[in-house]
Amino acid sequence: MQPTETEIPEKQYFRIGEVSAITGIEPYVLRYWETEFPKIKPARSRSGQRLYKRRDIEIILQIKDLLYQKRFTIAGAKQYFQQRRKESKLAANDSQPLTLKHVRAELRAIRDLLNRS
């Protein structure tokens, strides 16, 4: 779900310079975004270098799109991600009762078939 056509190489981890080259975002901006967006959590190597995963880069590209293309503020982008998280939680909660309702209806239908015999 990338907002741009950016090609991300097939690697497990990326250093900050590689992420900067892929996304077009300066390393100091990436470090700042880490403090503002908890979704960006690069691991650290033994030497202390940041190691970003593919998912981190996808999130960075989403943030870049929100800030630079859609003209959101940092606060607006944070709200956007919070709202999406709430919506996904609600969707997950809503889908469960529908599934249970479906299972109950199937079990009742089976019970009715057995009672007719």
PyMOL CGO cylinders between C-alpha atoms (Angstrom):
from pymol import cmd
from pymol.cgo import CYLINDER

trace = [
    CYLINDER, 0.00, 0.00, 0.00, 2.54, 2.53, -1.13, 0.3, 1, 1, 1, 1, 1, 1,
    CYLINDER, 2.54, 2.53, -1.13, 1.31, 5.96, -2.11, 0.3, 1, 1, 1, 1, 1, 1,
    CYLINDER, 1.31, 5.96, -2.11, 4.05, 6.30, -4.75, 0.3, 1, 1, 1, 1, 1, 1,
    CYLINDER, 4.05, 6.30, -4.75, 5.67, 4.10, -7.35, 0.3, 1, 1, 1, 1, 1, 1,
    CYLINDER, 5.67, 4.10, -7.35, 8.90, 3.87, -5.32, 0.3, 1, 1, 1, 1, 1, 1,
    CYLINDER, 8.90, 3.87, -5.32, 10.74, 0.60, -5.81, 0.3, 1, 1, 1, 1, 1, 1,
    CYLINDER, 10.74, 0.60, -5.81, 11.95, -0.98, -2.55, 0.3, 1, 1, 1, 1, 1, 1,
    CYLINDER, 11.95, -0.98, -2.55, 14.73, -3.56, -3.02, 0.3, 1, 1, 1, 1, 1, 1,
    CYLINDER, 14.73, -3.56, -3.02, 14.20, -7.08, -1.71, 0.3, 1, 1, 1, 1, 1, 1,
    CYLINDER, 14.20, -7.08, -1.71, 16.27, -6.88, 1.48, 0.3, 1, 1, 1, 1, 1, 1,
    CYLINDER, 16.27, -6.88, 1.48, 15.50, -7.56, 5.09, 0.3, 1, 1, 1, 1, 1, 1,
    CYLINDER, 15.50, -7.56, 5.09, 17.19, -4.48, 6.58, 0.3, 1, 1, 1, 1, 1, 1,
    CYLINDER, 17.19, -4.48, 6.58, 18.18, -1.06, 5.25, 0.3, 1, 1, 1, 1, 1, 1,
    CYLINDER, 18.18, -1.06, 5.25, 20.57, 1.50, 6.73, 0.3, 1, 1, 1, 1, 1, 1,
    CYLINDER, 20.57, 1.50, 6.73, 19.49, 5.10, 7.10, 0.3, 1, 1, 1, 1, 1, 1,
    CYLINDER, 19.49, 5.10, 7.10, 21.48, 6.19, 4.03, 0.3, 1, 1, 1, 1, 1, 1,
    CYLINDER, 21.48, 6.19, 4.03, 19.74, 3.57, 1.90, 0.3, 1, 1, 1, 1, 1, 1,
    CYLINDER, 19.74, 3.57, 1.90, 16.34, 4.61, 3.24, 0.3, 1, 1, 1, 1, 1, 1,
    CYLINDER, 16.34, 4.61, 3.24, 17.19, 8.23, 2.49, 0.3, 1, 1, 1, 1, 1, 1,
    CYLINDER, 17.19, 8.23, 2.49, 18.09, 7.34, -1.10, 0.3, 1, 1, 1, 1, 1, 1,
    CYLINDER, 18.09, 7.34, -1.10, 14.95, 5.21, -1.59, 0.3, 1, 1, 1, 1, 1, 1,
    CYLINDER, 14.95, 5.21, -1.59, 12.52, 7.73, -0.11, 0.3, 1, 1, 1, 1, 1, 1,
    CYLINDER, 12.52, 7.73, -0.11, 14.20, 11.00, -1.01, 0.3, 1, 1, 1, 1, 1, 1,
    CYLINDER, 14.20, 11.00, -1.01, 14.05, 12.09, 2.63, 0.3, 1, 1, 1, 1, 1, 1,
    CYLINDER, 14.05, 12.09, 2.63, 17.17, 13.42, 4.35, 0.3, 1, 1, 1, 1, 1, 1,
    CYLINDER, 17.17, 13.42, 4.35, 18.52, 11.32, 7.26, 0.3, 1, 1, 1, 1, 1, 1,
    CYLINDER, 18.52, 11.32, 7.26, 17.97, 14.11, 9.80, 0.3, 1, 1, 1, 1, 1, 1,
    CYLINDER, 17.97, 14.11, 9.80, 14.29, 14.23, 8.77, 0.3, 1, 1, 1, 1, 1, 1,
    CYLINDER, 14.29, 14.23, 8.77, 14.02, 10.45, 9.15, 0.3, 1, 1, 1, 1, 1, 1,
    CYLINDER, 14.02, 10.45, 9.15, 15.50, 10.69, 12.65, 0.3, 1, 1, 1, 1, 1, 1,
    CYLINDER, 15.50, 10.69, 12.65, 13.00, 13.44, 13.52, 0.3, 1, 1, 1, 1, 1, 1,
    CYLINDER, 13.00, 13.44, 13.52, 10.07, 11.43, 12.17, 0.3, 1, 1, 1, 1, 1, 1,
    CYLINDER, 10.07, 11.43, 12.17, 11.13, 8.53, 14.41, 0.3, 1, 1, 1, 1, 1, 1,
    CYLINDER, 11.13, 8.53, 14.41, 10.51, 10.80, 17.41, 0.3, 1, 1, 1, 1, 1, 1,
    CYLINDER, 10.51, 10.80, 17.41, 7.13, 11.96, 16.10, 0.3, 1, 1, 1, 1, 1, 1,
    CYLINDER, 7.13, 11.96, 16.10, 5.69, 8.72, 14.68, 0.3, 1, 1, 1, 1, 1, 1,
    CYLINDER, 5.69, 8.72, 14.68, 5.94, 5.67, 16.96, 0.3, 1, 1, 1, 1, 1, 1,
    CYLINDER, 5.94, 5.67, 16.96, 5.13, 3.41, 13.98, 0.3, 1, 1, 1, 1, 1, 1,
    CYLINDER, 5.13, 3.41, 13.98, 8.69, 3.97, 12.72, 0.3, 1, 1, 1, 1, 1, 1,
    CYLINDER, 8.69, 3.97, 12.72, 10.86, 1.80, 14.94, 0.3, 1, 1, 1, 1, 1, 1,
    CYLINDER, 10.86, 1.80, 14.94, 14.15, 0.83, 13.30, 0.3, 1, 1, 1, 1, 1, 1,
    CYLINDER, 14.15, 0.83, 13.30, 16.19, -1.85, 15.01, 0.3, 1, 1, 1, 1, 1, 1,
    CYLINDER, 16.19, -1.85, 15.01, 19.78, -1.13, 15.98, 0.3, 1, 1, 1, 1, 1, 1,
    CYLINDER, 19.78, -1.13, 15.98, 22.87, -3.02, 14.90, 0.3, 1, 1, 1, 1, 1, 1,
    CYLINDER, 22.87, -3.02, 14.90, 25.60, -3.89, 17.39, 0.3, 1, 1, 1, 1, 1, 1,
    CYLINDER, 25.60, -3.89, 17.39, 27.41, -0.73, 16.34, 0.3, 1, 1, 1, 1, 1, 1,
    CYLINDER, 27.41, -0.73, 16.34, 24.28, 1.37, 16.95, 0.3, 1, 1, 1, 1, 1, 1,
    CYLINDER, 24.28, 1.37, 16.95, 23.28, 1.95, 13.32, 0.3, 1, 1, 1, 1, 1, 1,
    CYLINDER, 23.28, 1.95, 13.32, 19.59, 2.16, 12.52, 0.3, 1, 1, 1, 1, 1, 1,
    CYLINDER, 19.59, 2.16, 12.52, 18.27, -0.83, 10.60, 0.3, 1, 1, 1, 1, 1, 1,
    CYLINDER, 18.27, -0.83, 10.60, 14.93, -0.17, 8.92, 0.3, 1, 1, 1, 1, 1, 1,
    CYLINDER, 14.93, -0.17, 8.92, 12.61, -2.92, 7.73, 0.3, 1, 1, 1, 1, 1, 1,
    CYLINDER, 12.61, -2.92, 7.73, 10.50, -2.81, 4.57, 0.3, 1, 1, 1, 1, 1, 1,
    CYLINDER, 10.50, -2.81, 4.57, 7.41, -1.93, 6.66, 0.3, 1, 1, 1, 1, 1, 1,
    CYLINDER, 7.41, -1.93, 6.66, 9.26, 1.08, 8.11, 0.3, 1, 1, 1, 1, 1, 1,
    CYLINDER, 9.26, 1.08, 8.11, 10.00, 2.31, 4.59, 0.3, 1, 1, 1, 1, 1, 1,
    CYLINDER, 10.00, 2.31, 4.59, 6.37, 1.85, 3.56, 0.3, 1, 1, 1, 1, 1, 1,
    CYLINDER, 6.37, 1.85, 3.56, 5.27, 3.92, 6.57, 0.3, 1, 1, 1, 1, 1, 1,
    CYLINDER, 5.27, 3.92, 6.57, 7.87, 6.59, 5.75, 0.3, 1, 1, 1, 1, 1, 1,
    CYLINDER, 7.87, 6.59, 5.75, 6.50, 6.77, 2.20, 0.3, 1, 1, 1, 1, 1, 1,
    CYLINDER, 6.50, 6.77, 2.20, 2.97, 7.16, 3.58, 0.3, 1, 1, 1, 1, 1, 1,
    CYLINDER, 2.97, 7.16, 3.58, 4.11, 9.96, 5.87, 0.3, 1, 1, 1, 1, 1, 1,
    CYLINDER, 4.11, 9.96, 5.87, 5.95, 11.62, 2.99, 0.3, 1, 1, 1, 1, 1, 1,
    CYLINDER, 5.95, 11.62, 2.99, 2.78, 11.49, 0.90, 0.3, 1, 1, 1, 1, 1, 1,
    CYLINDER, 2.78, 11.49, 0.90, 0.67, 12.94, 3.71, 0.3, 1, 1, 1, 1, 1, 1,
    CYLINDER, 0.67, 12.94, 3.71, 3.10, 15.75, 4.47, 0.3, 1, 1, 1, 1, 1, 1,
    CYLINDER, 3.10, 15.75, 4.47, 4.43, 16.69, 1.04, 0.3, 1, 1, 1, 1, 1, 1,
    CYLINDER, 4.43, 16.69, 1.04, 1.63, 15.79, -1.38, 0.3, 1, 1, 1, 1, 1, 1,
    CYLINDER, 1.63, 15.79, -1.38, -1.54, 16.12, 0.71, 0.3, 1, 1, 1, 1, 1, 1,
    CYLINDER, -1.54, 16.12, 0.71, -0.07, 19.01, 2.75, 0.3, 1, 1, 1, 1, 1, 1,
    CYLINDER, -0.07, 19.01, 2.75, -0.88, 17.59, 6.20, 0.3, 1, 1, 1, 1, 1, 1,
    CYLINDER, -0.88, 17.59, 6.20, 0.88, 18.98, 9.24, 0.3, 1, 1, 1, 1, 1, 1,
    CYLINDER, 0.88, 18.98, 9.24, 2.81, 16.62, 11.53, 0.3, 1, 1, 1, 1, 1, 1,
    CYLINDER, 2.81, 16.62, 11.53, -0.11, 16.78, 13.98, 0.3, 1, 1, 1, 1, 1, 1,
    CYLINDER, -0.11, 16.78, 13.98, -2.57, 16.08, 11.17, 0.3, 1, 1, 1, 1, 1, 1,
    CYLINDER, -2.57, 16.08, 11.17, -0.57, 13.08, 9.99, 0.3, 1, 1, 1, 1, 1, 1,
    CYLINDER, -0.57, 13.08, 9.99, -0.48, 11.72, 13.55, 0.3, 1, 1, 1, 1, 1, 1,
    CYLINDER, -0.48, 11.72, 13.55, -4.26, 12.11, 13.78, 0.3, 1, 1, 1, 1, 1, 1,
    CYLINDER, -4.26, 12.11, 13.78, -4.65, 10.37, 10.43, 0.3, 1, 1, 1, 1, 1, 1,
    CYLINDER, -4.65, 10.37, 10.43, -2.72, 7.32, 11.68, 0.3, 1, 1, 1, 1, 1, 1,
    CYLINDER, -2.72, 7.32, 11.68, -4.60, 7.30, 15.01, 0.3, 1, 1, 1, 1, 1, 1,
    CYLINDER, -4.60, 7.30, 15.01, -7.93, 7.42, 13.17, 0.3, 1, 1, 1, 1, 1, 1,
    CYLINDER, -7.93, 7.42, 13.17, -6.90, 4.56, 10.88, 0.3, 1, 1, 1, 1, 1, 1,
    CYLINDER, -6.90, 4.56, 10.88, -5.84, 2.50, 13.90, 0.3, 1, 1, 1, 1, 1, 1,
    CYLINDER, -5.84, 2.50, 13.90, -9.22, 3.11, 15.58, 0.3, 1, 1, 1, 1, 1, 1,
    CYLINDER, -9.22, 3.11, 15.58, -11.09, 2.22, 12.38, 0.3, 1, 1, 1, 1, 1, 1,
    CYLINDER, -11.09, 2.22, 12.38, -9.16, -1.02, 11.97, 0.3, 1, 1, 1, 1, 1, 1,
    CYLINDER, -9.16, -1.02, 11.97, -9.89, -1.98, 15.58, 0.3, 1, 1, 1, 1, 1, 1,
    CYLINDER, -9.89, -1.98, 15.58, -13.59, -1.25, 15.08, 0.3, 1, 1, 1, 1, 1, 1,
    CYLINDER, -13.59, -1.25, 15.08, -13.63, -3.25, 11.85, 0.3, 1, 1, 1, 1, 1, 1,
    CYLINDER, -13.63, -3.25, 11.85, -11.97, -6.18, 13.61, 0.3, 1, 1, 1, 1, 1, 1,
    CYLINDER, -11.97, -6.18, 13.61, -14.53, -6.01, 16.44, 0.3, 1, 1, 1, 1, 1, 1,
    CYLINDER, -14.53, -6.01, 16.44, -17.45, -5.69, 14.01, 0.3, 1, 1, 1, 1, 1, 1,
    CYLINDER, -17.45, -5.69, 14.01, -16.40, -8.67, 11.91, 0.3, 1, 1, 1, 1, 1, 1,
    CYLINDER, -16.40, -8.67, 11.91, -16.27, -11.04, 14.88, 0.3, 1, 1, 1, 1, 1, 1,
    CYLINDER, -16.27, -11.04, 14.88, -19.96, -10.79, 15.87, 0.3, 1, 1, 1, 1, 1, 1,
    CYLINDER, -19.96, -10.79, 15.87, -20.97, -11.33, 12.24, 0.3, 1, 1, 1, 1, 1, 1,
    CYLINDER, -20.97, -11.33, 12.24, -18.89, -14.47, 12.14, 0.3, 1, 1, 1, 1, 1, 1,
    CYLINDER, -18.89, -14.47, 12.14, -20.38, -15.72, 15.40, 0.3, 1, 1, 1, 1, 1, 1,
    CYLINDER, -20.38, -15.72, 15.40, -23.87, -14.95, 14.13, 0.3, 1, 1, 1, 1, 1, 1,
    CYLINDER, -23.87, -14.95, 14.13, -23.14, -16.94, 11.00, 0.3, 1, 1, 1, 1, 1, 1,
    CYLINDER, -23.14, -16.94, 11.00, -21.83, -19.93, 12.99, 0.3, 1, 1, 1, 1, 1, 1,
    CYLINDER, -21.83, -19.93, 12.99, -24.84, -19.84, 15.32, 0.3, 1, 1, 1, 1, 1, 1,
    CYLINDER, -24.84, -19.84, 15.32, -27.23, -19.74, 12.37, 0.3, 1, 1, 1, 1, 1, 1,
    CYLINDER, -27.23, -19.74, 12.37, -25.48, -22.73, 10.80, 0.3, 1, 1, 1, 1, 1, 1,
    CYLINDER, -25.48, -22.73, 10.80, -25.60, -24.67, 14.06, 0.3, 1, 1, 1, 1, 1, 1,
    CYLINDER, -25.60, -24.67, 14.06, -29.31, -23.92, 14.49, 0.3, 1, 1, 1, 1, 1, 1,
    CYLINDER, -29.31, -23.92, 14.49, -29.96, -25.09, 10.94, 0.3, 1, 1, 1, 1, 1, 1,
    CYLINDER, -29.96, -25.09, 10.94, -28.11, -28.34, 11.65, 0.3, 1, 1, 1, 1, 1, 1,
    CYLINDER, -28.11, -28.34, 11.65, -30.05, -28.76, 14.91, 0.3, 1, 1, 1, 1, 1, 1,
    CYLINDER, -30.05, -28.76, 14.91, -33.34, -28.23, 13.09, 0.3, 1, 1, 1, 1, 1, 1,
    CYLINDER, -33.34, -28.23, 13.09, -32.38, -30.80, 10.46, 0.3, 1, 1, 1, 1, 1, 1,
    CYLINDER, -32.38, -30.80, 10.46, -31.52, -33.32, 13.15, 0.3, 1, 1, 1, 1, 1, 1,
    CYLINDER, -31.52, -33.32, 13.15, -34.77, -32.67, 15.03, 0.3, 1, 1, 1, 1, 1, 1,
    CYLINDER, -34.77, -32.67, 15.03, -36.83, -33.31, 11.86, 0.3, 1, 1, 1, 1, 1, 1,
    CYLINDER, -36.83, -33.31, 11.86, -35.35, -36.80, 11.48, 0.3, 1, 1, 1, 1, 1, 1,
]
cmd.load_cgo(trace, "trace")
